[in-house]
């Protein structure tokens, strides 16, 4: 099973403060990491911040020792100091290398040989081929050698900026179960939920518009499997998108079986 969340490019439309904007995106990334979301989709909803949202989310997901090589420092990253650390399994501390350890790295070519920066004091010789950012397993300590590998545990999320409307983005994701969140939806406590299997998507609206209103703006419709109110009896006039993401994922985390 893989979890997907869908957020609008208008997520930040109610604030112009660059520090707060960075922090709000950080709350999305942190919630995604806590509950093991593997895909974050940014769909077109009339906003102008899709590229910024993607940049911040990818910066958060990248291990600290790779950020300088993979993500050039720009003015948009001025306030990344307010972002919460993910502390996911692929965000390794420096420490000493361990045989069999899985680490993220970036491939560096030196002559005919390939090496990987995996966040240690020395580069590791790569047995195999590849380029750019990859996942490696340490197979030798002296000399330090790695091979490309696929982790078995949660290894962060991927960010997709589709520049497509919500319905088209959902179709692109090829979900097995699509769940829309809405204050006008069915009370999550009163619904017989289907098994959470395959590719499961949770869809969130913007600060000013709900999902159905966003769909109508683009003359679209989508056959959601469920439309749920995941914060029944809310005591505030509105719930921010980042708050809805955290609340919704927390509820479904209780019933997932994987």
Secondary structure by P-SEA (a helix, b strand, c coil): cbbbbbbbcccccccccaaaaaaaaaaaaaaaaaacccbbbbbbcccccaaaaaaaaaaaacccccccccccccccccccccccccccccccccccccccbbbbbbbbbcccbbbbcccccbbbbbccccccbbbbbbcccccbbbcbbbbccccbbbbbbccccaaaaaaaacccbbbbbcccccccccccccccccbbbbbbbcccccaaaaaaaaccccccccccccccccccccccaaaaaaaaaaaaaacccc
